[in-house]
């Protein structure tokens, strides 16, 4: 289960003015959405900004609201476009003991054998959808592609998801593959065409000078 815990207070004042006051006081307004409704809270801005680093959309975090713990996902964070400050947070509460579906990111690592042999690595997806109990949900799936050779493909079905984790994404989806690079050879220059019946290498006849033939035609009159 997740080790990340955020302490929060119940929020009783609402609206833009109340939210601005919270932010000036170093707090962040937030909402926990669950099956039974929603809970409005506020968090310590510094604590949340520091603690959220490395958290993915499938990381379970605990929100302690005045002694009551909510197990949640961080579903959305609203930030100030000017300085990146977190302005608002949405949490989604999960039900302990009930299977859930979530998108789990892939962490692809390693230098494929096929790339060292001249191939090109292509990655197709960066997350998979799974179903499991909250206690079994991995924050990410580690994918080692170091043994991938040229013309080899790693599919979703090849991933190690862990005990109790059921794959929802299509098993035949491509995760990564290595293929040969296409090297286009420069086209050879085509030989120059010569007039029909003219031996190769025979110089072409020089064009007649302007007026040539006109004089001869006059002399014949």
PyMOL commands that set and color helices and strands:
alter all, ss='L'
color gray80, all
select helices_A, chain A and resi 16-24+45-51+113-116+134-136+156-158+214-219
alter helices_A, ss='H'
color red, helices_A
select strands_A, chain A and resi 5-10+27-34+37-44+61-65+68-79+86-93+100-109+119-123+127-132+140-144+152-155+166-167+174-180
alter strands_A, ss='S'
color yellow, strands_A
deselect
rebuild
show_as cartoon
